[in-house]
Amino acid sequence: MNREQYRLYLVTDRTVAGFRPLEDIVAGAVRGGVSIVQLREKTLCTRDFIEEARTLKKMLSPLGIPLIINDRVDVALASGADGVHLGQSDMPYADARALLGPGKIIGLSVENQDQVVLTNSLNVDYIGISPVFGTPTKTDTANPFGLDGLEKAVRSSLHPCVAIGGINKSNAAAVMATGADGIAVVSAIMGAASPESAAIELYETVKVL
């Protein structure tokens, strides 16, 4: 993947989506400019997780938009997804790469500057710098990087950098000004009355930077 494709990254969360079908929200977000989608499911059983992934993969593949699975290498393999995103307590990168092979995308969350430097020795496709700001969608995160910390992390990394955590249209431009390759958002799109309009607003903010 080129760095441009990380520009507007959607992470799903059905807890903030209300009763709307997840596929409808993702479809609207993609129409609005989202260029990569991560399916994050913490409550679905494995069978349902795989089926949801297959549904989104079928929708996104013709559009050239990668589908990333949060945490679950098995679900990524079963669904034919384009890759996985791993947290610090998930399967080690080397094991995930051995299972997925060289052609799949693997992203890795980093929660402090030391982890940023450590990932420079790994052949990950990108890092997710998290959290930039405090966020209600995840309560088990480390201390926020803030804009200064984010800029330092971006400068220290050899990989494409996606910023996540508390990012919305009010601060997206400031986040991109740190040199990040893209922003990942959850509630700013998933919880919006119009996911398409929300994505358009964010895309217009980040595309020119």
C-alpha positions in Angstrom: 0.0 0.0 0.0 1.1 3.5 -0.6 1.0 6.1 2.2 -1.9 7.9 0.6 -4.2 5.0 1.3 -3.8 5.5 5.0 -5.1 9.1 4.8 -8.7 8.4 6.1 -9.0 5.2 8.0 -12.3 4.0 9.5 -12.4 1.7 12.5 -15.8 0.2 13.1 -17.6 0.1 16.4 -21.2 -1.1 16.4 -21.7 0.2 20.0 -21.8 3.8 18.7 -23.6 2.9 15.5 -27.1 2.6 17.1 -29.4 0.2 15.3 -28.1 1.0 11.8 -26.6 -1.9 9.8 -22.8 -1.8 9.9 -22.6 -2.3 6.1 -24.7 0.8 5.5 -22.4 2.9 7.6 -19.3 1.6 6.0 -20.8 2.1 2.5 -21.6 5.7 3.3 -18.2 6.3 4.8 -16.5 4.9 1.7 -18.6 7.2 -0.5 -17.4 10.1 1.6 -13.7 9.3 1.1 -12.6 6.6 3.6 -9.7 4.7 2.0 -9.2 1.8 4.4 -11.5 0.0 6.8 -10.8 -1.9 10.0 -13.4 -4.3 11.3 -13.3 -4.3 15.1 -15.6 -6.7 16.9 -15.3 -7.5 20.5 -18.6 -9.1 21.2 -19.5 -11.2 18.1 -18.9 -14.9 18.1 -16.2 -16.1 15.7 -18.8 -17.4 13.1 -20.6 -14.1 13.0 -17.3 -12.2 12.9 -16.2 -14.1 9.9 -19.5 -13.6 8.1 -19.4 -9.9 8.8 -15.9 -9.7 7.4 -16.9 -11.6 4.3 -19.8 -9.2 3.7 -17.5 -6.2 4.0 -14.8 -7.7 1.9 -17.3 -8.4 -0.9 -18.3 -4.7 -0.8 -14.9 -3.2 -0.5 -12.8 -5.3 -2.9 -14.3 -3.9 -6.1 -13.5 -0.4 -4.8 -9.9 -1.2 -4.1 -10.3 -0.5 -0.4 -8.5 -2.8 2.0 -10.3 -4.6 4.8 -8.3 -5.0 8.0 -9.4 -7.2 10.8 -8.7 -6.1 14.4 -6.7 -8.6 16.5 -8.0 -11.9 14.9 -5.6 -13.5 12.5 -7.9 -16.5 12.2 -10.8 -14.3 11.1 -8.6 -12.5 8.5 -7.6 -15.8 7.1 -11.1 -17.3 7.0 -12.7 -14.2 5.4 -10.0 -13.4 2.9 -9.4 -10.0 4.4 -6.5 -7.9 3.3 -4.7 -7.9 6.7 -4.8 -7.5 10.4 -4.2 -4.8 13.0 -2.5 -6.0 16.1 -2.3 -4.5 19.6 0.6 -4.9 22.0 -1.1 -7.8 23.8 -2.1 -9.6 20.6 -0.3 -12.2 18.6 3.3 -11.3 18.1 4.1 -9.7 14.7 6.4 -12.5 13.6 3.8 -15.2 14.2 1.1 -13.2 12.4 3.4 -12.7 9.4 4.3 -16.4 9.3 0.6 -17.2 9.2 -0.6 -14.5 6.8 2.4 -14.5 4.5 4.2 -11.6 2.9 1.3 -10.2 0.8 -1.0 -9.3 3.7 -1.1 -5.9 5.5 -0.1 -5.9 9.2 -0.5 -2.8 11.3 0.7 -2.5 14.9 -0.5 -0.2 17.7 2.1 1.7 19.6 1.3 3.3 22.9 4.6 5.1 23.8 7.8 6.4 22.3 9.8 3.3 23.2 7.4 1.1 21.3 7.6 3.4 18.3 11.4 2.8 18.2 11.1 -0.9 18.7 8.8 -1.3 15.7 11.5 0.1 13.5 13.1 -3.3 13.6 9.8 -5.0 12.4 8.6 -5.1 8.8 5.1 -4.0 9.6 3.2 -2.1 7.0 2.2 0.8 9.3 1.9 1.7 12.9 -1.2 3.1 14.7 -0.1 5.7 17.2 -2.7 5.5 20.0 -4.2 7.4 21.6 -3.5 10.9 20.4 -6.2 12.3 22.6 -8.5 10.7 25.2 -11.4 8.8 23.7 -14.6 7.3 25.0 -14.5 4.4 22.6 -11.6 2.7 24.4 -11.1 2.9 28.1 -8.0 0.7 28.4 -5.6 2.9 26.5 -2.3 4.4 27.6 -1.7 8.1 28.3 -2.4 10.2 25.3 0.5 11.3 23.1 -0.9 14.8 22.5 0.2 16.6 19.4 3.8 17.1 20.5 4.2 13.5 21.4 2.6 12.5 18.1 5.0 14.6 16.1 8.0 13.1 17.9 6.6 9.6 17.2 6.1 10.3 13.5 9.7 11.6 13.3 11.0 8.6 15.1 9.2 6.0 12.9 10.4 4.4 9.7 6.9 3.2 8.9 3.7 5.0 7.7 2.0 6.5 10.8 -1.8 6.5 11.4 -2.9 8.6 14.3 -5.9 7.4 16.3 -7.8 8.4 19.5 -10.2 11.3 19.9 -9.7 12.6 16.4 -12.6 14.5 14.7 -13.1 17.4 12.3 -12.1 20.0 14.9 -8.6 18.6 15.4 -7.9 16.5 12.2 -5.9 19.3 10.5 -3.7 19.8 13.6 -3.1 16.0 13.7 -2.1 15.8 10.1 0.2 18.9 10.5 2.4 16.7 12.7 3.4 14.7 9.7 1.1 11.7 10.2 0.2 9.8 7.1 -3.4 9.5 8.1 -6.1 9.6 10.8 -8.1 6.7 12.0 -11.6 7.6 13.4 -14.3 5.7 15.1 -17.1 7.7 16.6 -16.6 10.7 14.3 -18.0 8.6 11.5 -19.7 5.6 13.2 -21.7 7.8 15.5 -22.6 10.5 12.9 -26.1 11.0 11.7 -24.7 10.9 8.1 -21.5 8.8 7.9 -21.1 9.9 4.4 -21.2 13.6 5.2 -18.9 13.1 8.2 -16.4 11.3 6.0 -16.6 14.1 3.4 -15.8 16.7 6.0 -12.9 14.8 7.3 -11.6 13.9 3.9 -11.7 17.6 2.8 -9.6 18.4 5.9 -6.9 15.8 5.4 -6.7 15.5 1.6 -4.9 18.8 1.1 -2.3 18.3 3.8 
